[in-house]
Amino acid sequence: MCFLNSNIRYFFTIWLWASLLLPGLSRAQSARIKPSDSEISFSSKTDSSSIRNLLAKIKNIESRYPDSALLRYRLAYGQSKQIGYNSGMALALNQIGLLLLNNGYYDSALTAFKESAAHMKLSGNLKQLWIPQLNIGNIYFYMAHYELALDNYYRALNIVDRYHLKIPSRDSFSVFSNIALCWGRIGNSKRSEECLKILERIATGQRNPALQVEFYSIAGNILSNFDTHNAISFLFRALAVNSTTINAEGRLRIYNNIAHHYLRQGQPDSARYYVDDAFKLLEQYPQSLQYERLH
């Protein structure tokens, strides 16, 4: 599409070249400020305790400095490997996988998650095996391998049930969201609706408006495949929520879903209205939105 203004085109071009030239690292690395030595530094000791402390420090700077975090997780993995510390290798590889996933390096992320699961088994920490198993499912989901995604999601849930674990509601919501979407993409409306009922209970129980909006958006997206009337109703309910509750990316996702819904219904004029709203949002927040959501 050619509606983007020159500033957005410039930003997108810089982002694209940075992604191509720096594989495994996030966007615009050269523009990031590195964390100070006081925030994170490597200990001269190489033992399990110092590695755990190091991993905790890296986790604290991960959201602000993902590029530096990725490099340090790789170093922490090397230290863990040096002393045969499987738990350290498992934790480092899982975080490496998440950072690679966030940058779209699915194959590399999948390898990291599978290795994380293998080291977690070797460490004997079977209770936490659901985490890399869930992330493997996420990779297959993003790669549109929905049967493989479902297989890994249900393996993760079986581990949770086996050890009577209580995972955070937000994580549980994410799992059932993706399971519902998988069943929807496969065309199994019954299983999708079963998952939507679980999602609604989680969202209602949390009394979190943002989570409620996400439920509306996901329900609308899934139901658009087999229940168009209720689908558009859910999407408009999501859009009707106070704008302060929905961040820019969430609103873009809703516009995108509504536009796709109208296109499926053969109503391009209605779809174009929401596409225009989406591009207005892109122009307003060019650096905080993911362009691929409109492709």
C-alpha positions as CSV (number, residue, x, y, z in Angstrom):
1,M,0.0,0.0,0.0
2,C,1.2,3.5,-0.8
3,F,-0.5,5.6,1.8
4,L,2.5,6.0,4.1
5,N,4.1,9.4,4.2
6,S,7.8,10.0,3.6
7,N,8.7,10.0,7.3
8,I,7.1,6.6,7.9
9,R,8.7,5.3,4.7
10,Y,12.1,6.5,6.0
11,F,11.6,4.8,9.4
12,F,10.5,1.6,7.8
13,T,13.5,1.5,5.4
14,I,15.9,2.1,8.3
15,W,14.2,-0.6,10.3
16,L,14.3,-3.1,7.4
17,W,18.0,-2.6,6.7
18,A,18.9,-2.9,10.4
19,S,17.0,-6.2,10.6
20,L,18.7,-7.5,7.5
21,L,22.2,-6.4,8.5
22,L,22.0,-7.5,12.2
23,P,20.4,-11.0,12.3
24,G,19.5,-12.1,15.8
25,L,19.5,-8.6,17.1
26,S,16.5,-6.2,17.4
27,R,15.8,-3.0,15.4
28,A,18.2,0.0,15.4
29,Q,20.8,-1.4,17.7
30,S,23.2,1.4,17.1
31,A,20.6,3.9,18.4
32,R,20.2,2.0,21.7
33,I,21.9,3.2,24.9
34,K,23.8,0.3,26.5
35,P,23.1,-0.5,30.2
36,S,25.7,0.9,32.6
37,D,28.1,-1.4,34.4
38,S,26.3,-0.7,37.6
39,E,23.1,-2.2,36.1
40,I,24.7,-5.4,34.9
41,S,28.2,-6.9,35.0
42,F,29.7,-10.3,34.8
43,S,31.1,-11.8,38.0
44,S,34.6,-13.3,38.0
45,K,33.1,-16.4,39.6
46,T,31.6,-19.1,37.5
47,D,29.2,-21.1,39.7
48,S,25.5,-21.8,39.6
49,S,24.7,-19.1,42.2
50,S,26.5,-16.3,40.3
51,I,24.9,-17.4,37.0
52,R,21.4,-17.3,38.6
53,N,22.1,-13.7,39.8
54,L,23.4,-12.8,36.4
55,L,20.3,-14.1,34.6
56,A,18.1,-12.1,37.1
57,K,20.1,-8.9,36.3
58,I,19.7,-9.5,32.5
59,K,16.0,-10.0,33.0
60,N,15.7,-6.6,34.6
61,I,17.3,-4.8,31.6
62,E,15.7,-7.0,28.9
63,S,12.8,-4.7,28.0
64,R,14.9,-1.6,27.9
65,Y,18.0,-3.0,26.2
66,P,17.0,-6.2,24.3
67,D,20.1,-6.1,22.1
68,S,22.5,-6.1,25.1
69,A,20.3,-8.6,26.9
70,L,20.5,-11.0,23.9
71,L,24.3,-10.8,23.9
72,R,24.5,-11.3,27.7
73,Y,22.1,-14.2,27.7
74,R,24.4,-15.9,25.1
75,L,27.4,-15.3,27.4
76,A,25.5,-16.6,30.4
77,Y,24.6,-19.7,28.4
78,G,28.4,-20.2,27.6
79,Q,29.2,-19.9,31.3
80,S,26.5,-22.4,32.2
81,K,27.8,-24.8,29.6
82,Q,31.3,-24.4,30.9
83,I,30.3,-25.8,34.3
84,G,27.6,-28.2,33.1
85,Y,24.8,-26.2,34.7
86,N,21.7,-27.4,32.8
87,S,19.2,-25.1,34.6
88,G,21.3,-22.1,33.6
89,M,21.5,-23.2,30.0
90,A,17.7,-23.9,30.0
91,L,16.8,-20.4,31.4
92,A,19.3,-18.6,29.1
93,L,18.1,-20.4,26.0
94,N,14.5,-19.7,26.8
95,Q,15.1,-16.0,27.0
96,I,17.3,-16.1,23.9
97,G,14.4,-17.8,22.1
98,L,11.9,-15.1,23.3
99,L,14.1,-12.3,22.0
100,L,14.6,-14.0,18.7
101,L,10.9,-14.6,18.4
102,N,10.2,-10.9,19.0
103,N,12.4,-10.1,16.1
104,G,10.8,-12.7,13.7
105,Y,13.7,-15.2,13.7
106,Y,11.4,-18.1,14.1
107,D,13.8,-20.9,13.1
108,S,16.5,-19.8,15.4
109,A,14.0,-19.2,18.2
110,L,12.6,-22.7,17.7
111,T,16.0,-24.2,18.0
112,A,16.6,-22.3,21.2
113,F,13.3,-23.4,22.8
114,K,13.9,-27.0,21.9
115,E,17.4,-26.9,23.4
116,S,16.0,-25.2,26.5
117,A,13.4,-28.0,26.9
118,A,16.2,-30.6,26.6
119,H,18.4,-29.0,29.2
120,M,15.4,-28.5,31.5
121,K,14.8,-32.3,31.3
122,L,18.4,-33.0,32.1
123,S,18.2,-30.6,35.1
124,G,15.3,-32.6,36.5
125,N,13.1,-29.5,36.7
126,L,10.2,-31.1,35.0
127,K,7.6,-28.7,36.6
128,Q,8.9,-25.8,34.5
129,L,9.1,-27.8,31.3
130,W,5.7,-26.2,30.3
131,I,7.4,-22.9,29.6
132,P,9.7,-23.9,26.7
133,Q,6.9,-26.3,25.5
134,L,4.5,-23.4,25.4
135,N,7.0,-21.3,23.5
136,I,7.6,-24.0,21.0
137,G,3.8,-24.0,20.4
138,N,4.0,-20.2,19.9
139,I,6.6,-20.5,17.2
140,Y,4.6,-23.1,15.3
141,F,1.5,-20.8,15.7
142,Y,3.4,-17.9,14.1
143,M,4.6,-20.1,11.4
144,A,1.0,-21.2,10.7
145,H,1.7,-24.8,11.5
146,Y,-1.5,-25.0,13.6
147,E,-1.5,-28.8,14.2
148,L,2.0,-28.7,15.6
149,A,1.2,-25.6,17.6
150,L,-1.9,-27.4,19.2
151,D,0.2,-30.5,20.0
152,N,2.7,-28.4,22.0
153,Y,0.1,-26.2,23.7
154,Y,-1.7,-29.3,25.0
155,R,1.6,-30.8,26.1
156,A,2.3,-27.6,28.1
157,L,-1.2,-27.8,29.7
158,N,-0.7,-31.5,30.5
159,I,2.4,-30.6,32.5
160,V,0.6,-27.8,34.3
161,D,-2.2,-30.3,35.2
162,R,0.2,-33.1,36.2
163,Y,2.0,-31.0,38.7
164,H,-1.1,-29.0,39.8
165,L,0.7,-25.8,38.9
166,K,-1.0,-22.4,39.0
167,I,0.2,-20.4,36.1
168,P,-0.5,-16.6,35.9
169,S,-3.9,-15.8,34.5
170,R,-2.2,-13.7,31.8
171,D,-0.2,-16.6,30.6
172,S,-3.3,-18.9,30.7
173,F,-5.2,-16.4,28.7
174,S,-2.4,-16.3,26.1
175,V,-2.4,-20.1,25.8
176,F,-6.1,-20.5,25.3
177,S,-6.2,-17.5,22.9
178,N,-3.7,-19.2,20.6
179,I,-5.4,-22.6,21.0
180,A,-8.8,-21.0,20.1
181,L,-7.2,-19.3,17.1
182,C,-5.6,-22.6,16.0
183,W,-8.9,-24.4,16.1
184,G,-10.5,-21.5,14.2
185,R,-7.8,-21.6,11.5
186,I,-8.2,-25.4,11.2
187,G,-12.0,-24.9,10.9
188,N,-13.2,-26.6,14.1
189,S,-15.8,-24.1,15.3
190,K,-16.9,-26.3,18.3
191,R,-13.4,-26.5,19.8
192,S,-12.9,-22.8,19.2
193,E,-16.1,-21.8,21.0
194,E,-15.1,-24.1,23.9
195,C,-11.8,-22.1,24.2
196,L,-13.6,-18.8,23.9
197,K,-15.8,-19.7,26.9
198,I,-12.6,-20.4,29.0
199,L,-11.1,-17.1,27.8
200,E,-14.2,-15.2,28.8
201,R,-14.1,-16.7,32.3
202,I,-10.4,-15.7,32.6
203,A,-11.0,-12.1,31.3
204,T,-14.1,-11.6,33.5
205,G,-12.4,-13.0,36.6
206,Q,-9.5,-10.6,36.3
207,R,-11.7,-7.6,36.0
208,N,-9.1,-6.1,33.7
209,P,-10.5,-3.8,31.0
210,A,-7.5,-4.3,28.7
211,L,-7.9,-8.1,29.0
212,Q,-11.6,-7.8,28.3
213,V,-10.8,-5.8,25.1
214,E,-8.4,-8.4,24.0
215,F,-11.0,-11.1,24.6
216,Y,-13.5,-9.1,22.4
217,S,-10.9,-8.7,19.7
218,I,-9.9,-12.4,19.7
219,A,-13.5,-13.6,19.8
220,G,-14.4,-11.4,16.8
221,N,-11.4,-12.6,14.9
222,I,-12.2,-16.3,15.5
223,L,-16.0,-16.1,15.0
224,S,-15.5,-14.2,11.7
225,N,-14.8,-17.6,10.2
226,F,-18.2,-19.2,11.0
227,D,-20.4,-16.7,12.9
228,T,-20.2,-13.3,11.2
229,H,-23.0,-11.6,13.1
230,N,-21.5,-12.3,16.5
231,A,-18.0,-11.6,15.2
232,I,-18.6,-8.0,14.2
233,S,-20.5,-7.5,17.5
234,F,-17.5,-8.5,19.5
235,L,-15.1,-6.3,17.4
236,F,-17.3,-3.3,17.9
237,R,-17.6,-3.9,21.6
238,A,-13.8,-3.9,21.7
239,L,-13.6,-0.7,19.8
240,A,-16.2,1.0,22.1
241,V,-14.0,0.7,25.2
242,N,-12.5,3.9,26.4
243,S,-9.4,4.7,24.2
244,T,-7.1,5.0,27.3
245,T,-7.7,1.3,27.9
246,I,-6.4,0.2,24.5
247,N,-2.8,1.0,23.4
248,A,-2.1,2.0,19.9
249,E,-1.1,-1.5,18.8
250,G,-4.3,-3.0,20.3
251,R,-6.4,-0.4,18.4
252,L,-4.6,-1.1,15.2
253,R,-5.2,-4.9,15.6
254,I,-9.0,-4.2,16.1
255,Y,-9.1,-1.9,13.0
256,N,-7.3,-4.7,11.0
257,N,-9.7,-7.4,12.2
258,I,-12.8,-5.3,11.3
259,A,-11.3,-4.5,7.9
260,H,-10.6,-8.2,7.2
261,H,-14.1,-9.1,8.4
262,Y,-15.7,-6.7,5.9
263,L,-13.5,-8.0,3.1
264,R,-14.6,-11.5,3.8
265,Q,-18.2,-10.3,3.6
266,G,-17.5,-8.7,0.2
267,Q,-17.9,-5.1,1.6
268,P,-14.7,-3.4,0.4
269,D,-16.1,0.2,1.0
270,S,-16.7,-0.6,4.7
271,A,-13.3,-2.3,5.0
272,R,-11.6,0.8,3.4
273,Y,-13.0,3.0,6.2
274,Y,-11.2,1.0,8.9
275,V,-8.0,0.7,6.8
276,D,-7.9,4.5,6.6
277,D,-8.3,4.7,10.4
278,A,-5.5,2.2,10.7
279,F,-3.1,4.3,8.5
280,K,-4.1,7.4,10.5
281,L,-3.0,5.6,13.6
282,L,0.3,4.5,11.9
283,E,1.0,8.1,11.0
284,Q,0.3,9.2,14.6
285,Y,2.5,6.4,16.2
286,P,5.0,5.5,13.4
287,Q,7.7,4.1,15.7
288,S,5.5,2.1,18.2
289,L,3.5,0.0,15.8
290,Q,4.3,-3.2,13.9
291,Y,3.8,-2.6,10.2
292,E,3.4,-6.3,9.4
293,R,-0.1,-6.3,11.1
294,L,-1.4,-4.5,8.0
295,H,0.2,-6.7,5.4
